[in-house]
Amino acid sequence: MFNTVNINPAYRAARYVFSVSALHGNQWVGFDGAPITNSMSFNAPVD
């Protein structure tokens, strides 16, 4: 939801800047086998 490059990678190319994004989600804390989501993306313009 907050990291738009995960939904549409073309979004980063439209900005033409160096950017780094990281996201971490931890649901149902304290329960065994609770889902954890991690996402990281890097982008840099290439001439």
mmCIF entry with sequence, helices, sheets and N, C-alpha, C, O atoms, coordinates in Angstrom:
data_MODEL
# 
_entry.id   MODEL 
# 
_entity.id                         1 
_entity.type                       polymer 
_entity.pdbx_number_of_molecules   1 
# 
_entity_poly.entity_id                      1 
_entity_poly.type                           'polypeptide(L)' 
_entity_poly.nstd_linkage                   no 
_entity_poly.nstd_monomer                   no 
_entity_poly.pdbx_seq_one_letter_code       MFNTVNINPAYRAARYVFSVSALHGNQWVGFDGAPITNSMSFNAPVD 
_entity_poly.pdbx_seq_one_letter_code_can   MFNTVNINPAYRAARYVFSVSALHGNQWVGFDGAPITNSMSFNAPVD 
_entity_poly.pdbx_strand_id                 A 
# 
loop_
_entity_poly_seq.entity_id 
_entity_poly_seq.num 
_entity_poly_seq.mon_id 
_entity_poly_seq.hetero 
1 1  MET n 
1 2  PHE n 
1 3  ASN n 
1 4  THR n 
1 5  VAL n 
1 6  ASN n 
1 7  ILE n 
1 8  ASN n 
1 9  PRO n 
1 10 ALA n 
1 11 TYR n 
1 12 ARG n 
1 13 ALA n 
1 14 ALA n 
1 15 ARG n 
1 16 TYR n 
1 17 VAL n 
1 18 PHE n 
1 19 SER n 
1 20 VAL n 
1 21 SER n 
1 22 ALA n 
1 23 LEU n 
1 24 HIS n 
1 25 GLY n 
1 26 ASN n 
1 27 GLN n 
1 28 TRP n 
1 29 VAL n 
1 30 GLY n 
1 31 PHE n 
1 32 ASP n 
1 33 GLY n 
1 34 ALA n 
1 35 PRO n 
1 36 ILE n 
1 37 THR n 
1 38 ASN n 
1 39 SER n 
1 40 MET n 
1 41 SER n 
1 42 PHE n 
1 43 ASN n 
1 44 ALA n 
1 45 PRO n 
1 46 VAL n 
1 47 ASP n 
# 
_struct_asym.id          A 
_struct_asym.entity_id   1 
# 
loop_
_struct_conf.conf_type_id 
_struct_conf.id 
_struct_conf.pdbx_PDB_helix_id 
_struct_conf.beg_label_comp_id 
_struct_conf.beg_label_asym_id 
_struct_conf.beg_label_seq_id 
_struct_conf.pdbx_beg_PDB_ins_code 
_struct_conf.end_label_comp_id 
_struct_conf.end_label_asym_id 
_struct_conf.end_label_seq_id 
_struct_conf.pdbx_end_PDB_ins_code 
_struct_conf.beg_auth_comp_id 
_struct_conf.beg_auth_asym_id 
_struct_conf.beg_auth_seq_id 
_struct_conf.end_auth_comp_id 
_struct_conf.end_auth_asym_id 
_struct_conf.end_auth_seq_id 
_struct_conf.pdbx_PDB_helix_class 
_struct_conf.details 
_struct_conf.pdbx_PDB_helix_length 
HELX_P HELX_P1 AA1 THR A 4  ? ASN A 6  ? THR A 4  ASN A 6  5 ? 3 
HELX_P HELX_P2 AA2 ALA A 10 ? ALA A 13 ? ALA A 10 ALA A 13 1 ? 4 
# 
_struct_conf_type.id          HELX_P 
_struct_conf_type.criteria    ? 
_struct_conf_type.reference   ? 
# 
_struct_sheet.id               AA1 
_struct_sheet.type             ? 
_struct_sheet.number_strands   2 
_struct_sheet.details          ? 
# 
_struct_sheet_order.sheet_id     AA1 
_struct_sheet_order.range_id_1   1 
_struct_sheet_order.range_id_2   2 
_struct_sheet_order.offset       ? 
_struct_sheet_order.sense        anti-parallel 
# 
loop_
_struct_sheet_range.sheet_id 
_struct_sheet_range.id 
_struct_sheet_range.beg_label_comp_id 
_struct_sheet_range.beg_label_asym_id 
_struct_sheet_range.beg_label_seq_id 
_struct_sheet_range.pdbx_beg_PDB_ins_code 
_struct_sheet_range.end_label_comp_id 
_struct_sheet_range.end_label_asym_id 
_struct_sheet_range.end_label_seq_id 
_struct_sheet_range.pdbx_end_PDB_ins_code 
_struct_sheet_range.beg_auth_comp_id 
_struct_sheet_range.beg_auth_asym_id 
_struct_sheet_range.beg_auth_seq_id 
_struct_sheet_range.end_auth_comp_id 
_struct_sheet_range.end_auth_asym_id 
_struct_sheet_range.end_auth_seq_id 
AA1 1 SER A 19 ? ASN A 26 ? SER A 19 ASN A 26 
AA1 2 ILE A 36 ? ASN A 43 ? ILE A 36 ASN A 43 
# 
loop_
_atom_site.group_PDB 
_atom_site.id 
_atom_site.type_symbol 
_atom_site.label_atom_id 
_atom_site.label_alt_id 
_atom_site.label_comp_id 
_atom_site.label_asym_id 
_atom_site.label_entity_id 
_atom_site.label_seq_id 
_atom_site.pdbx_PDB_ins_code 
_atom_site.Cartn_x 
_atom_site.Cartn_y 
_atom_site.Cartn_z 
_atom_site.occupancy 
_atom_site.B_iso_or_equiv 
_atom_site.pdbx_formal_charge 
_atom_site.auth_seq_id 
_atom_site.auth_comp_id 
_atom_site.auth_asym_id 
_atom_site.auth_atom_id 
_atom_site.pdbx_PDB_model_num 
ATOM 1   N N  . MET A 1 1  ? 0.827  -1.187  0.000   1.00 0.00 ? 1  MET A N  1 
ATOM 2   C CA . MET A 1 1  ? 0.000  0.000   0.000   1.00 0.00 ? 1  MET A CA 1 
ATOM 3   C C  . MET A 1 1  ? 0.879  1.262   0.000   1.00 0.00 ? 1  MET A C  1 
ATOM 4   O O  . MET A 1 1  ? 0.566  2.214   -0.714  1.00 0.00 ? 1  MET A O  1 
ATOM 5   N N  . PHE A 1 2  ? 1.958  1.293   0.774   1.00 0.00 ? 2  PHE A N  1 
ATOM 6   C CA . PHE A 1 2  ? 2.787  2.486   0.863   1.00 0.00 ? 2  PHE A CA 1 
ATOM 7   C C  . PHE A 1 2  ? 3.983  2.457   -0.078  1.00 0.00 ? 2  PHE A C  1 
ATOM 8   O O  . PHE A 1 2  ? 4.536  3.508   -0.401  1.00 0.00 ? 2  PHE A O  1 
ATOM 9   N N  . ASN A 1 3  ? 4.391  1.270   -0.523  1.00 0.00 ? 3  ASN A N  1 
ATOM 10  C CA . ASN A 1 3  ? 5.515  1.135   -1.428  1.00 0.00 ? 3  ASN A CA 1 
ATOM 11  C C  . ASN A 1 3  ? 4.982  0.852   -2.826  1.00 0.00 ? 3  ASN A C  1 
ATOM 12  O O  . ASN A 1 3  ? 4.794  -0.306  -3.198  1.00 0.00 ? 3  ASN A O  1 
ATOM 13  N N  . THR A 1 4  ? 4.741  1.884   -3.586  1.00 0.00 ? 4  THR A N  1 
ATOM 14  C CA . THR A 1 4  ? 4.071  1.744   -4.888  1.00 0.00 ? 4  THR A CA 1 
ATOM 15  C C  . THR A 1 4  ? 4.885  0.967   -5.911  1.00 0.00 ? 4  THR A C  1 
ATOM 16  O O  . THR A 1 4  ? 4.314  0.455   -6.874  1.00 0.00 ? 4  THR A O  1 
ATOM 17  N N  . VAL A 1 5  ? 6.201  0.859   -5.737  1.00 0.00 ? 5  VAL A N  1 
ATOM 18  C CA . VAL A 1 5  ? 7.017  0.108   -6.691  1.00 0.00 ? 5  VAL A CA 1 
ATOM 19  C C  . VAL A 1 5  ? 6.693  -1.386  -6.635  1.00 0.00 ? 5  VAL A C  1 
ATOM 20  O O  . VAL A 1 5  ? 6.893  -2.084  -7.629  1.00 0.00 ? 5  VAL A O  1 
ATOM 21  N N  . ASN A 1 6  ? 6.204  -1.892  -5.517  1.00 0.00 ? 6  ASN A N  1 
ATOM 22  C CA . ASN A 1 6  ? 5.790  -3.291  -5.436  1.00 0.00 ? 6  ASN A CA 1 
ATOM 23  C C  . ASN A 1 6  ? 4.568  -3.558  -6.295  1.00 0.00 ? 6  ASN A C  1 
ATOM 24  O O  . ASN A 1 6  ? 4.383  -4.677  -6.774  1.00 0.00 ? 6  ASN A O  1 
ATOM 25  N N  . ILE A 1 7  ? 3.750  -2.571  -6.491  1.00 0.00 ? 7  ILE A N  1 
ATOM 26  C CA . ILE A 1 7  ? 2.549  -2.715  -7.306  1.00 0.00 ? 7  ILE A CA 1 
ATOM 27  C C  . ILE A 1 7  ? 2.850  -2.428  -8.768  1.00 0.00 ? 7  ILE A C  1 
ATOM 28  O O  . ILE A 1 7  ? 2.384  -3.147  -9.652  1.00 0.00 ? 7  ILE A O  1 
ATOM 29  N N  . ASN A 1 8  ? 3.632  -1.375  -9.032  1.00 0.00 ? 8  ASN A N  1 
ATOM 30  C CA . ASN A 1 8  ? 3.934  -0.967  -10.400 1.00 0.00 ? 8  ASN A CA 1 
ATOM 31  C C  . ASN A 1 8  ? 5.384  -0.490  -10.488 1.00 0.00 ? 8  ASN A C  1 
ATOM 32  O O  . ASN A 1 8  ? 5.665  0.659   -10.146 1.00 0.00 ? 8  ASN A O  1 
ATOM 33  N N  . PRO A 1 9  ? 6.323  -1.350  -10.942 1.00 0.00 ? 9  PRO A N  1 
ATOM 34  C CA . PRO A 1 9  ? 7.735  -0.955  -11.024 1.00 0.00 ? 9  PRO A CA 1 
ATOM 35  C C  . PRO A 1 9  ? 7.992  0.251   -11.934 1.00 0.00 ? 9  PRO A C  1 
ATOM 36  O O  . PRO A 1 9  ? 8.998  0.937   -11.756 1.00 0.00 ? 9  PRO A O  1 
ATOM 37  N N  . ALA A 1 10 ? 7.130  0.522   -12.882 1.00 0.00 ? 10 ALA A N  1 
ATOM 38  C CA . ALA A 1 10 ? 7.304  1.660   -13.782 1.00 0.00 ? 10 ALA A CA 1 
ATOM 39  C C  . ALA A 1 10 ? 7.194  2.991   -13.038 1.00 0.00 ? 10 ALA A C  1 
ATOM 40  O O  . ALA A 1 10 ? 7.653  4.016   -13.542 1.00 0.00 ? 10 ALA A O  1 
ATOM 41  N N  . TYR A 1 11 ? 6.604  2.990   -11.869 1.00 0.00 ? 11 TYR A N  1 
ATOM 42  C CA . TYR A 1 11 ? 6.478  4.214   -11.065 1.00 0.00 ? 11 TYR A CA 1 
ATOM 43  C C  . TYR A 1 11 ? 7.845  4.808   -10.754 1.00 0.00 ? 11 TYR A C  1 
ATOM 44  O O  . TYR A 1 11 ? 8.006  6.027   -10.803 1.00 0.00 ? 11 TYR A O  1 
ATOM 45  N N  . ARG A 1 12 ? 8.829  3.977   -10.436 1.00 0.00 ? 12 ARG A N  1 
ATOM 46  C CA . ARG A 1 12 ? 10.170 4.464   -10.117 1.00 0.00 ? 12 ARG A CA 1 
ATOM 47  C C  . ARG A 1 12 ? 10.848 5.090   -11.328 1.00 0.00 ? 12 ARG A C  1 
ATOM 48  O O  . ARG A 1 12 ? 11.504 6.124   -11.199 1.00 0.00 ? 12 ARG A O  1 
ATOM 49  N N  . ALA A 1 13 ? 10.706 4.497   -12.475 1.00 0.00 ? 13 ALA A N  1 
ATOM 50  C CA . ALA A 1 13 ? 11.359 5.005   -13.686 1.00 0.00 ? 13 ALA A CA 1 
ATOM 51  C C  . ALA A 1 13 ? 10.839 6.389   -14.058 1.00 0.00 ? 13 ALA A C  1 
ATOM 52  O O  . ALA A 1 13 ? 11.561 7.165   -14.684 1.00 0.00 ? 13 ALA A O  1 
ATOM 53  N N  . ALA A 1 14 ? 9.643  6.702   -13.699 1.00 0.00 ? 14 ALA A N  1 
ATOM 54  C CA . ALA A 1 14 ? 9.040  7.985   -14.050 1.00 0.00 ? 14 ALA A CA 1 
ATOM 55  C C  . ALA A 1 14 ? 9.662  9.144   -13.257 1.00 0.00 ? 14 ALA A C  1 
ATOM 56  O O  . ALA A 1 14 ? 9.573  10.294  -13.688 1.00 0.00 ? 14 ALA A O  1 
ATOM 57  N N  . ARG A 1 15 ? 10.280 8.864   -12.122 1.00 0.00 ? 15 ARG A N  1 
ATOM 58  C CA . ARG A 1 15 ? 10.814 9.930   -11.263 1.00 0.00 ? 15 ARG A CA 1 
ATOM 59  C C  . ARG A 1 15 ? 12.267 10.273  -11.568 1.00 0.00 ? 15 ARG A C  1 
ATOM 60  O O  . ARG A 1 15 ? 12.682 11.400  -11.300 1.00 0.00 ? 15 ARG A O  1 
ATOM 61  N N  . TYR A 1 16 ? 13.054 9.358   -12.114 1.00 0.00 ? 16 TYR A N  1 
ATOM 62  C CA . TYR A 1 16 ? 14.449 9.559   -12.519 1.00 0.00 ? 16 TYR A CA 1 
ATOM 63  C C  . TYR A 1 16 ? 15.318 10.111  -11.392 1.00 0.00 ? 16 TYR A C  1 
ATOM 64  O O  . TYR A 1 16 ? 16.068 11.065  -11.598 1.00 0.00 ? 16 TYR A O  1 
ATOM 65  N N  . VAL A 1 17 ? 15.222 9.517   -10.205 1.00 0.00 ? 17 VAL A N  1 
ATOM 66  C CA . VAL A 1 17 ? 16.045 9.864   -9.054  1.00 0.00 ? 17 VAL A CA 1 
ATOM 67  C C  . VAL A 1 17 ? 16.490 8.572   -8.353  1.00 0.00 ? 17 VAL A C  1 
ATOM 68  O O  . VAL A 1 17 ? 15.879 7.520   -8.544  1.00 0.00 ? 17 VAL A O  1 
ATOM 69  N N  . PHE A 1 18 ? 17.559 8.654   -7.539  1.00 0.00 ? 18 PHE A N  1 
ATOM 70  C CA . PHE A 1 18 ? 17.972 7.512   -6.731  1.00 0.00 ? 18 PHE A CA 1 
ATOM 71  C C  . PHE A 1 18 ? 17.018 7.395   -5.555  1.00 0.00 ? 18 PHE A C  1 
ATOM 72  O O  . PHE A 1 18 ? 16.740 8.388   -4.882  1.00 0.00 ? 18 PHE A O  1 
ATOM 73  N N  . SER A 1 19 ? 16.519 6.204   -5.302  1.00 0.00 ? 19 SER A N  1 
ATOM 74  C CA . SER A 1 19 ? 15.625 6.020   -4.161  1.00 0.00 ? 19 SER A CA 1 
ATOM 75  C C  . SER A 1 19 ? 15.778 4.619   -3.582  1.00 0.00 ? 19 SER A C  1 
ATOM 76  O O  . SER A 1 19 ? 16.089 3.662   -4.292  1.00 0.00 ? 19 SER A O  1 
ATOM 77  N N  . VAL A 1 20 ? 15.553 4.526   -2.282  1.00 0.00 ? 20 VAL A N  1 
ATOM 78  C CA . VAL A 1 20 ? 15.596 3.268   -1.551  1.00 0.00 ? 20 VAL A CA 1 
ATOM 79  C C  . VAL A 1 20 ? 14.328 3.206   -0.705  1.00 0.00 ? 20 VAL A C  1 
ATOM 80  O O  . VAL A 1 20 ? 13.967 4.178   -0.041  1.00 0.00 ? 20 VAL A O  1 
ATOM 81  N N  . SER A 1 21 ? 13.664 2.067   -0.735  1.00 0.00 ? 21 SER A N  1 
ATOM 82  C CA . SER A 1 21 ? 12.459 1.877   0.070   1.00 0.00 ? 21 SER A CA 1 
ATOM 83  C C  . SER A 1 21 ? 12.554 0.558   0.816   1.00 0.00 ? 21 SER A C  1 
ATOM 84  O O  . SER A 1 21 ? 13.051 -0.431  0.277   1.00 0.00 ? 21 SER A O  1 
ATOM 85  N N  . ALA A 1 22 ? 12.085 0.542   2.042   1.00 0.00 ? 22 ALA A N  1 
ATOM 86  C CA . ALA A 1 22 ? 12.033 -0.689  2.825   1.00 0.00 ? 22 ALA A CA 1 
ATOM 87  C C  . ALA A 1 22 ? 10.715 -0.723  3.586   1.00 0.00 ? 22 ALA A C  1 
ATOM 88  O O  . ALA A 1 22 ? 10.230 0.297   4.075   1.00 0.00 ? 22 ALA A O  1 
ATOM 89  N N  . LEU A 1 23 ? 10.153 -1.910  3.673   1.00 0.00 ? 23 LEU A N  1 
ATOM 90  C CA . LEU A 1 23 ? 8.876  -2.083  4.360   1.00 0.00 ? 23 LEU A CA 1 
ATOM 91  C C  . LEU A 1 23 ? 8.939  -3.344  5.206   1.00 0.00 ? 23 LEU A C  1 
ATOM 92  O O  . LEU A 1 23 ? 9.495  -4.351  4.768   1.00 0.00 ? 23 LEU A O  1 
ATOM 93  N N  . HIS A 1 24 ? 8.385  -3.307  6.399   1.00 0.00 ? 24 HIS A N  1 
ATOM 94  C CA . HIS A 1 24 ? 8.329  -4.478  7.273   1.00 0.00 ? 24 HIS A CA 1 
ATOM 95  C C  . HIS A 1 24 ? 6.946  -4.544  7.894   1.00 0.00 ? 24 HIS A C  1 
ATOM 96  O O  . HIS A 1 24 ? 6.451  -3.558  8.440   1.00 0.00 ? 24 HIS A O  1 
ATOM 97  N N  . GLY A 1 25 ? 6.336  -5.696  7.808   1.00 0.00 ? 25 GLY A N  1 
ATOM 98  C CA . GLY A 1 25 ? 5.018  -5.898  8.409   1.00 0.00 ? 25 GLY A CA 1 
ATOM 99  C C  . GLY A 1 25 ? 5.036  -7.130  9.297   1.00 0.00 ? 25 GLY A C  1 
ATOM 100 O O  . GLY A 1 25 ? 5.550  -8.175  8.895   1.00 0.00 ? 25 GLY A O  1 
ATOM 101 N N  . ASN A 1 26 ? 4.489  -7.025  10.486  1.00 0.00 ? 26 ASN A N  1 
ATOM 102 C CA . ASN A 1 26 ? 4.449  -8.131  11.433  1.00 0.00 ? 26 ASN A CA 1 
ATOM 103 C C  . ASN A 1 26 ? 3.036  -8.208  11.996  1.00 0.00 ? 26 ASN A C  1 
ATOM 104 O O  . ASN A 1 26 ? 2.610  -7.324  12.740  1.00 0.00 ? 26 ASN A O  1 
ATOM 105 N N  . GLN A 1 27 ? 2.311  -9.265  11.641  1.00 0.00 ? 27 GLN A N  1 
ATOM 106 C CA . GLN A 1 27 ? 0.923  -9.402  12.073  1.00 0.00 ? 27 GLN A CA 1 
ATOM 107 C C  . GLN A 1 27 ? 0.803  -10.451 13.168  1.00 0.00 ? 27 GLN A C  1 
ATOM 108 O O  . GLN A 1 27 ? 1.619  -11.370 13.245  1.00 0.00 ? 27 GLN A O  1 
ATOM 109 N N  . TRP A 1 28 ? -0.178 -10.321 13.984  1.00 0.00 ? 28 TRP A N  1 
ATOM 110 C CA . TRP A 1 28 ? -0.502 -11.282 15.031  1.00 0.00 ? 28 TRP A CA 1 
ATOM 111 C C  . TRP A 1 28 ? 0.719  -11.573 15.904  1.00 0.00 ? 28 TRP A C  1 
ATOM 112 O O  . TRP A 1 28 ? 1.093  -12.732 16.081  1.00 0.00 ? 28 TRP A O  1 
ATOM 113 N N  . VAL A 1 29 ? 1.326  -10.547 16.437  1.00 0.00 ? 29 VAL A N  1 
ATOM 114 C CA . VAL A 1 29 ? 2.530  -10.665 17.264  1.00 0.00 ? 29 VAL A CA 1 
ATOM 115 C C  . VAL A 1 29 ? 2.233  -11.557 18.477  1.00 0.00 ? 29 VAL A C  1 
ATOM 116 O O  . VAL A 1 29 ? 1.206  -11.404 19.139  1.00 0.00 ? 29 VAL A O  1 
ATOM 117 N N  . GLY A 1 30 ? 3.140  -12.478 18.751  1.00 0.00 ? 30 GLY A N  1 
ATOM 118 C CA . GLY A 1 30 ? 2.989  -13.369 19.894  1.00 0.00 ? 30 GLY A CA 1 
ATOM 119 C C  . GLY A 1 30 ? 2.429  -14.732 19.538  1.00 0.00 ? 30 GLY A C  1 
ATOM 120 O O  . GLY A 1 30 ? 2.463  -15.633 20.375  1.00 0.00 ? 30 GLY A O  1 
ATOM 121 N N  . PHE A 1 31 ? 1.916  -14.922 18.328  1.00 0.00 ? 31 PHE A N  1 
ATOM 122 C CA . PHE A 1 31 ? 1.395  -16.205 17.889  1.00 0.00 ? 31 PHE A CA 1 
ATOM 123 C C  . PHE A 1 31 ? 2.460  -16.955 17.097  1.00 0.00 ? 31 PHE A C  1 
ATOM 124 O O  . PHE A 1 31 ? 3.168  -16.350 16.292  1.00 0.00 ? 31 PHE A O  1 
ATOM 125 N N  . ASP A 1 32 ? 2.584  -18.254 17.312  1.00 0.00 ? 32 ASP A N  1 
ATOM 126 C CA . ASP A 1 32 ? 3.520  -19.069 16.549  1.00 0.00 ? 32 ASP A CA 1 
ATOM 127 C C  . ASP A 1 32 ? 3.105  -19.113 15.088  1.00 0.00 ? 32 ASP A C  1 
ATOM 128 O O  . ASP A 1 32 ? 1.928  -19.309 14.784  1.00 0.00 ? 32 ASP A O  1 
ATOM 129 N N  . GLY A 1 33 ? 4.056  -18.934 14.182  1.00 0.00 ? 33 GLY A N  1 
ATOM 130 C CA . GLY A 1 33 ? 3.777  -18.977 12.748  1.00 0.00 ? 33 GLY A CA 1 
ATOM 131 C C  . GLY A 1 33 ? 3.089  -17.734 12.208  1.00 0.00 ? 33 GLY A C  1 
ATOM 132 O O  . GLY A 1 33 ? 2.540  -17.763 11.107  1.00 0.00 ? 33 GLY A O  1 
ATOM 133 N N  . ALA A 1 34 ? 3.109  -16.647 12.963  1.00 0.00 ? 34 ALA A N  1 
ATOM 134 C CA . ALA A 1 34 ? 2.470  -15.397 12.523  1.00 0.00 ? 34 ALA A CA 1 
ATOM 135 C C  . ALA A 1 34 ? 3.145  -14.887 11.248  1.00 0.00 ? 34 ALA A C  1 
ATOM 136 O O  . ALA A 1 34 ? 4.363  -14.996 11.107  1.00 0.00 ? 34 ALA A O  1 
ATOM 137 N N  . PRO A 1 35 ? 2.360  -14.329 10.315  1.00 0.00 ? 35 PRO A N  1 
ATOM 138 C CA . PRO A 1 35 ? 2.935  -13.841 9.064   1.00 0.00 ? 35 PRO A CA 1 
ATOM 139 C C  . PRO A 1 35 ? 3.812  -12.603 9.250   1.00 0.00 ? 35 PRO A C  1 
ATOM 140 O O  . PRO A 1 35 ? 3.478  -11.689 10.004  1.00 0.00 ? 35 PRO A O  1 
ATOM 141 N N  . ILE A 1 36 ? 4.943  -12.600 8.540   1.00 0.00 ? 36 ILE A N  1 
ATOM 142 C CA . ILE A 1 36 ? 5.860  -11.464 8.519   1.00 0.00 ? 36 ILE A CA 1 
ATOM 143 C C  . ILE A 1 36 ? 6.143  -11.134 7.057   1.00 0.00 ? 36 ILE A C  1 
ATOM 144 O O  . ILE A 1 36 ? 6.446  -12.028 6.267   1.00 0.00 ? 36 ILE A O  1 
ATOM 145 N N  . THR A 1 37 ? 6.050  -9.882  6.699   1.00 0.00 ? 37 THR A N  1 
ATOM 146 C CA . THR A 1 37 ? 6.293  -9.445  5.334   1.00 0.00 ? 37 THR A CA 1 
ATOM 147 C C  . THR A 1 37 ? 7.445  -8.445  5.316   1.00 0.00 ? 37 THR A C  1 
ATOM 148 O O  . THR A 1 37 ? 7.458  -7.488  6.090   1.00 0.00 ? 37 THR A O  1 
ATOM 149 N N  . ASN A 1 38 ? 8.419  -8.674  4.420   1.00 0.00 ? 38 ASN A N  1 
ATOM 150 C CA . ASN A 1 38 ? 9.541  -7.765  4.239   1.00 0.00 ? 38 ASN A CA 1 
ATOM 151 C C  . ASN A 1 38 ? 9.667  -7.437  2.759   1.00 0.00 ? 38 ASN A C  1 
ATOM 152 O O  . ASN A 1 38 ? 9.490  -8.302  1.901   1.00 0.00 ? 38 ASN A O  1 
ATOM 153 N N  . SER A 1 39 ? 9.971  -6.196  2.475   1.00 0.00 ? 39 SER A N  1 
ATOM 154 C CA . SER A 1 39 ? 10.131 -5.760  1.096   1.00 0.00 ? 39 SER A CA 1 
ATOM 155 C C  . SER A 1 39 ? 11.188 -4.656  1.047   1.00 0.00 ? 39 SER A C  1 
ATOM 156 O O  . SER A 1 39 ? 11.188 -3.751  1.883   1.00 0.00 ? 39 SER A O  1 
ATOM 157 N N  . MET A 1 40 ? 12.086 -4.737  0.063   1.00 0.00 ? 40 MET A N  1 
ATOM 158 C CA . MET A 1 40 ? 13.100 -3.706  -0.090  1.00 0.00 ? 40 MET A CA 1 
ATOM 159 C C  . MET A 1 40 ? 13.312 -3.463  -1.575  1.00 0.00 ? 40 MET A C  1 
ATOM 160 O O  . MET A 1 40 ? 13.331 -4.405  -2.367  1.00 0.00 ? 40 MET A O  1 
ATOM 161 N N  . SER A 1 41 ? 13.471 -2.204  -1.954  1.00 0.00 ? 41 SER A N  1 
ATOM 162 C CA . SER A 1 41 ? 13.711 -1.887  -3.358  1.00 0.00 ? 41 SER A CA 1 
ATOM 163 C C  . SER A 1 41 ? 14.719 -0.748  -3.468  1.00 0.00 ? 41 SER A C  1 
ATOM 164 O O  . SER A 1 41 ? 14.759 0.160   -2.637  1.00 0.00 ? 41 SER A O  1 
ATOM 165 N N  . PHE A 1 42 ? 15.530 -0.825  -4.518  1.00 0.00 ? 42 PHE A N  1 
ATOM 166 C CA . PHE A 1 42 ? 16.526 0.207   -4.837  1.00 0.00 ? 42 PHE A CA 1 
ATOM 167 C C  . PHE A 1 42 ? 16.297 0.649   -6.268  1.00 0.00 ? 42 PHE A C  1 
ATOM 168 O O  . PHE A 1 42 ? 15.933 -0.164  -7.118  1.00 0.00 ? 42 PHE A O  1 
ATOM 169 N N  . ASN A 1 43 ? 16.502 1.907   -6.541  1.00 0.00 ? 43 ASN A N  1 
ATOM 170 C CA . ASN A 1 43 ? 16.351 2.403   -7.885  1.00 0.00 ? 43 ASN A CA 1 
ATOM 171 C C  . ASN A 1 43 ? 17.352 3.535   -8.113  1.00 0.00 ? 43 ASN A C  1 
ATOM 172 O O  . ASN A 1 43 ? 17.551 4.384   -7.245  1.00 0.00 ? 43 ASN A O  1 
ATOM 173 N N  . ALA A 1 44 ? 17.982 3.537   -9.299  1.00 0.00 ? 44 ALA A N  1 
ATOM 174 C CA . ALA A 1 44 ? 18.913 4.603   -9.644  1.00 0.00 ? 44 ALA A CA 1 
ATOM 175 C C  . ALA A 1 44 ? 18.845 4.838   -11.137 1.00 0.00 ? 44 ALA A C  1 
ATOM 176 O O  . ALA A 1 44 ? 18.750 3.879   -11.904 1.00 0.00 ? 44 ALA A O  1 
ATOM 177 N N  . PRO A 1 45 ? 18.890 6.089   -11.571 1.00 0.00 ? 45 PRO A N  1 
ATOM 178 C CA . PRO A 1 45 ? 18.882 6.374   -12.998 1.00 0.00 ? 45 PRO A CA 1 
ATOM 179 C C  . PRO A 1 45 ? 20.211 5.937   -13.643 1.00 0.00 ? 45 PRO A C  1 
ATOM 180 O O  . PRO A 1 45 ? 21.274 6.069   -13.036 1.00 0.00 ? 45 PRO A O  1 
ATOM 181 N N  . VAL A 1 46 ? 20.138 5.430   -14.844 1.00 0.00 ? 46 VAL A N  1 
ATOM 182 C CA . VAL A 1 46 ? 21.321 5.007   -15.591 1.00 0.00 ? 46 VAL A CA 1 
ATOM 183 C C  . VAL A 1 46 ? 21.367 5.794   -16.877 1.00 0.00 ? 46 VAL A C  1 
ATOM 184 O O  . VAL A 1 46 ? 20.411 5.792   -17.653 1.00 0.00 ? 46 VAL A O  1 
ATOM 185 N N  . ASP A 1 47 ? 22.485 6.473   -17.103 1.00 0.00 ? 47 ASP A N  1 
ATOM 186 C CA . ASP A 1 47 ? 22.614 7.253   -18.340 1.00 0.00 ? 47 ASP A CA 1 
ATOM 187 C C  . ASP A 1 47 ? 23.347 6.479   -19.385 1.00 0.00 ? 47 ASP A C  1 
ATOM 188 O O  . ASP A 1 47 ? 23.551 6.975   -20.493 1.00 0.00 ? 47 ASP A O  1 
# 
